[in-house]
């Protein structure tokens, strides 16, 4: 009896060891948003060291990530934009889960060396009109009026925007469409739009690099890129008439809103008094059904384990990199979404 029991124990240990080795040999592939790339780089490095599971994430823009997910070449897409219903219908099972992983600010950065330490303030209408090409000089009367006491230089404005499909662009143009009727009618919101004026840079890296190099430039980018490159950013007037600087706290305030179970919600132009108005979630998008085209259960389980870790242990990296963590209602929604991921119609974890 004892011999049989020991053989059973040894077999069980062997199975667990082989399962762990198989998991460690998995290399998960992701691609998409540049917005969370600094965060994901740190997260995935830590996860590999803890578990042995490699995570390869390519920062190619939200649009590129969604295309690769549709082409079945990656395990997950990073996106700051909500996937279109017609695209989700093309995924296995016809459903793409949007799991919120972080909150971030899209900042309006500028290169005006004449200002020194003075911090520029901008209103929604002024930002929209700069990107519409209606305001072309920094010393325009409307800019000077909202910046009393600041010696704004008589320098031409160089508008910089994204040249690639981008969730950062989706957040920024969604904001402009909320605050400017003219922008909504003439340009609209999307991961890529027909820009009225300006020059394009690829990725948050490209935009931040161009703004830093071009005196007089203005550009939108994820907060961390501006901070790392030491580019000044504007305080932006929110819906309550308050000029708010981007920060972990002001982004968290913007996200203090009701949230549907599917978590596909925009938080731009928030009504929160202390909320930064150009804020957004960044999501990991995965097919709800994981059994497709020869995909193994072990690979699907490795993906679910990664997502669960990102929502819990991985949240420790957010604040040091100026991203808002997923907490409260948003965390509960995200956990429920991860638990709903299936393999052959059955939940992978309970």
C-alpha positions in Angstrom: 0.0 0.0 0.0 2.8 2.4 1.0 4.7 1.6 -2.2 1.7 2.4 -4.4 1.1 5.7 -2.5 4.7 6.7 -2.9 4.5 5.9 -6.6 1.4 8.1 -6.9 3.1 10.9 -5.1 6.2 10.7 -7.3 4.0 10.6 -10.4 2.1 13.7 -9.2 5.3 15.6 -8.6 6.6 14.6 -12.0 3.4 15.8 -13.7 3.6 19.2 -11.8 7.3 19.5 -12.7 6.7 18.8 -16.4 3.7 21.3 -16.3 5.9 23.9 -14.8 8.7 23.3 -17.3 6.2 23.5 -20.2 4.9 26.8 -18.9 8.5 28.1 -18.5 9.2 27.2 -22.1 6.3 29.2 -23.4 7.1 32.5 -25.1 4.1 34.8 -25.2 3.9 37.3 -28.0 2.3 40.7 -27.8 2.3 43.9 -29.9 0.6 47.2 -30.1 0.3 50.4 -28.1 3.5 52.5 -27.5 1.5 54.3 -24.7 2.2 51.6 -22.1 5.5 50.4 -23.5 7.7 51.7 -20.7 5.4 50.0 -18.2 5.1 46.7 -20.0 8.9 46.5 -20.6 9.4 46.6 -16.8 6.5 44.3 -16.0 7.5 41.6 -18.5 11.1 41.7 -17.5 10.1 41.1 -13.8 7.6 38.4 -14.8 10.2 36.5 -16.8 12.6 36.6 -13.8 9.8 35.3 -11.5 8.3 32.6 -13.6 10.7 31.8 -16.5 7.9 32.6 -19.0 9.2 35.0 -21.7 6.9 37.8 -22.9 7.9 39.5 -26.2 6.1 42.8 -26.7 6.6 44.9 -29.8 5.8 48.6 -29.5 4.2 49.2 -33.0 1.1 51.2 -32.2 -2.4 50.1 -31.3 -3.5 49.8 -34.9 -0.6 47.5 -35.7 -1.3 45.3 -32.6 -4.9 44.9 -33.5 -4.0 43.9 -37.1 -1.5 41.3 -35.8 -4.1 39.9 -33.4 -6.6 39.5 -36.3 -3.8 37.8 -38.3 -3.3 35.3 -35.4 0.4 36.1 -35.2 0.4 37.2 -31.5 -1.2 36.1 -28.3 -2.4 39.6 -27.2 -2.7 43.1 -28.5 -2.0 46.2 -26.5 -4.4 49.1 -27.3 -5.5 52.5 -26.1 -8.3 52.4 -28.6 -11.5 50.4 -28.5 -11.6 47.6 -31.1 -14.3 48.1 -33.7 -17.2 45.6 -33.5 -16.6 44.5 -37.1 -13.0 43.7 -36.2 -14.0 41.8 -33.0 -16.3 39.6 -35.1 -13.3 38.4 -37.0 -11.6 37.0 -33.8 -12.0 33.4 -32.7 -15.4 33.1 -31.1 -16.3 36.6 -32.4 -15.4 38.4 -29.2 -12.3 40.3 -28.1 -12.0 41.0 -24.4 -10.7 44.5 -23.4 -8.9 44.1 -20.1 -7.9 47.4 -18.5 -4.3 47.3 -17.4 -3.3 50.9 -16.6 -4.5 54.5 -16.7 -2.5 57.2 -18.4 -2.4 60.8 -19.4 -2.0 62.1 -22.9 -0.1 65.3 -22.4 0.2 68.4 -24.6 4.0 68.9 -24.7 5.8 71.9 -26.1 9.3 73.3 -26.9 9.5 77.0 -25.9 12.9 77.6 -24.4 12.1 81.3 -23.9 9.6 80.3 -21.1 12.2 78.9 -18.8 10.4 77.4 -15.8 7.1 79.1 -16.5 4.4 76.5 -17.1 2.0 77.1 -20.0 -1.8 76.8 -19.6 -4.1 75.7 -22.4 -7.8 75.6 -22.8 -9.7 72.9 -24.9 -10.7 75.4 -27.6 -7.2 76.7 -28.0 -5.7 73.1 -28.3 -8.4 72.3 -30.9 -7.7 75.4 -32.9 -3.9 74.9 -32.9 -4.5 71.4 -34.4 -7.0 72.8 -36.8 -4.4 75.2 -38.0 -6.4 78.3 -36.9 -3.8 79.4 -34.3 -0.4 79.5 -35.9 1.7 81.7 -33.5 2.5 81.2 -29.8 1.9 84.8 -29.0 -1.6 84.6 -30.3 -3.9 86.8 -28.2 -6.0 83.8 -27.0 -2.9 82.0 -25.7 -1.6 85.2 -24.0 -5.0 85.8 -22.4 -4.9 82.5 -20.5 -1.3 82.9 -19.5 -1.1 86.4 -17.9 2.4 87.3 -16.7 4.0 84.8 -19.0 6.2 86.2 -21.8 5.0 83.9 -24.6 7.4 84.3 -27.6 6.5 85.5 -31.1 7.4 82.1 -32.5 5.5 80.0 -35.1 3.8 76.9 -33.9 5.1 73.6 -35.3 2.3 71.0 -34.9 3.5 67.4 -34.4 1.1 64.4 -34.6 1.4 60.6 -34.9 2.0 59.2 -38.4 1.0 55.6 -37.5 -2.2 54.1 -36.3 -2.3 54.9 -32.6 -4.4 54.5 -29.4 -2.8 57.7 -28.2 -4.2 59.4 -31.2 -7.6 57.8 -30.5 -7.6 59.3 -27.0 -6.4 62.7 -28.1 -8.9 63.0 -31.1 -11.7 61.6 -29.0 -11.0 64.4 -26.6 -10.9 67.0 -29.3 -14.2 65.7 -30.7 -15.8 66.1 -27.3 -14.6 69.7 -26.8 -14.8 71.1 -30.4 -17.8 70.8 -32.6 -15.7 71.9 -35.6 -13.1 69.2 -34.9 -15.8 66.5 -34.6 -17.4 67.5 -37.9 -14.2 68.1 -40.0 -11.7 65.6 -38.6 -13.4 63.3 -36.0 -11.9 60.6 -33.7 -9.9 57.6 -34.7 -6.5 55.8 -34.4 -5.6 57.6 -37.6 -7.2 60.8 -38.9 -6.5 63.2 -41.8 -4.6 65.9 -39.9 -5.4 69.5 -41.0 -1.8 70.7 -40.3 1.5 69.4 -38.9 4.2 66.8 -39.3 4.1 63.2 -38.3 6.3 61.1 -36.0 6.1 57.4 -35.5 5.1 56.2 -32.1 5.2 58.2 -28.8 9.0 57.9 -29.3 8.9 59.7 -32.6 6.6 62.5 -31.5 8.5 63.2 -28.3 11.8 63.2 -30.3 10.5 65.7 -32.8 9.0 68.0 -30.2 12.3 68.0 -28.3 14.3 68.8 -31.4 12.0 71.5 -32.9 11.8 74.9 -31.2 8.2 76.1 -31.3 6.8 72.5 -31.5 3.7 71.2 -29.8 2.8 67.5 -29.7 0.6 65.0 -27.8 2.2 62.0 -26.2 1.9 59.7 -23.2 3.1 61.5 -20.0 6.0 59.1 -19.4 7.6 60.0 -22.7 7.5 63.7 -22.0 8.9 63.2 -18.5 11.7 60.9 -19.6 12.7 63.4 -22.4 12.3 66.4 -20.0 9.8 68.1 -22.2 7.5 70.6 -20.5 3.8 69.9 -20.6 0.8 72.2 -20.4 -1.8 72.4 -17.6 -5.2 71.8 -19.4 -8.5 73.3 -18.3 -11.0 70.6 -17.5 -14.8 70.6 -17.8 -15.1 72.2 -14.4 -12.9 75.2 -15.5 -9.9 74.1 -13.5 -6.4 74.0 -14.9 -5.1 70.5 -14.1 -1.6 69.1 -14.4 -1.2 65.5 -15.5 -0.3 63.2 -12.6 -1.1 59.7 -11.3 -3.7 61.4 -9.0 -5.4 63.5 -11.6 -5.7 60.6 -14.0 -7.1 58.4 -11.2 -9.7 61.2 -10.5 -10.7 61.2 -14.2 -11.4 57.5 -14.1 -13.7 57.7 -11.1 -16.7 57.0 -13.2 -19.2 54.2 -13.7 -17.9 51.4 -15.8 -19.7 48.7 -17.9 -18.8 45.1 -17.5 -17.1 45.0 -20.9 -14.8 47.9 -19.7 -14.8 49.5 -23.1 -15.2 53.1 -21.9 -13.5 56.4 -22.7 -12.8 58.9 -19.8 -11.8 62.0 -21.8 -13.3 65.4 -20.9 -14.1 64.0 -17.4 -16.6 65.8 -15.2 -14.4 65.1 -12.1 -13.4 68.4 -10.5 -9.7 67.3 -10.1 -9.6 65.1 -13.1 -7.0 65.6 -15.9 -9.2 65.8 -19.0 -7.1 63.9 -21.6 -6.9 60.6 -19.8 -7.6 57.0 -20.9 -7.3 53.3 -20.1 -4.9 51.1 -21.9 -6.2 47.6 -22.5 -4.8 44.2 -23.3 -7.1 42.6 -25.9 -7.4 38.8 -26.2 -9.9 36.5 -27.9 -12.3 35.2 -25.3 -12.1 31.7 -26.9 -8.5 30.5 -26.7 -8.9 27.2 -28.6 -8.2 28.1 -32.2 -5.8 27.0 -35.0 -4.0 24.4 -32.9 -3.5 26.6 -29.9 -2.7 24.5 -26.8 -4.3 24.7 -23.4 -0.9 25.2 -21.9 -0.3 28.3 -24.0 -3.8 29.7 -23.2 -3.2 29.0 -19.4 0.2 30.8 -19.6 -1.6 33.8 -21.1 -4.3 33.9 -18.4 -1.6 33.5 -15.7 0.3 36.5 -17.1 -2.9 38.7 -17.2 -3.8 37.8 -13.6 -0.3 38.7 -12.5 -0.4 42.0 -14.3 -3.6 43.0 -12.5 -2.1 42.1 -9.1 1.7 41.9 -8.5 2.3 43.9 -11.7 0.5 46.9 -10.4 3.4 47.7 -8.2 5.3 49.2 -11.2 2.6 51.8 -12.2 3.3 54.8 -9.9 7.0 54.9 -10.4 6.4 55.2 -14.1 3.6 57.7 -13.8 0.8 55.3 -14.8 -2.4 55.1 -12.8 -3.0 51.6 -11.3 -6.2 49.6 -11.9 -8.1 49.7 -8.6 -11.6 49.5 -7.2 -14.5 48.9 -9.6 -12.1 48.8 -12.6 -10.1 46.0 -11.0 -13.2 43.9 -10.3 -14.3 44.3 -13.9 -10.8 43.4 -15.1 -10.7 40.3 -12.9 -14.1 39.1 -14.1 -12.9 39.5 -17.7 -9.8 37.4 -17.2 -11.9 34.7 -15.4 -14.2 34.7 -18.5 -11.4 33.6 -20.9 -12.3 30.1 -22.2 -10.7 27.1 -23.7 -13.1 25.0 -25.7 -16.0 26.8 -24.1 -14.8 26.2 -20.5 -13.3 28.8 -18.2 -9.5 28.5 -17.9 -9.5 29.6 -14.2 -12.3 29.8 -11.7 
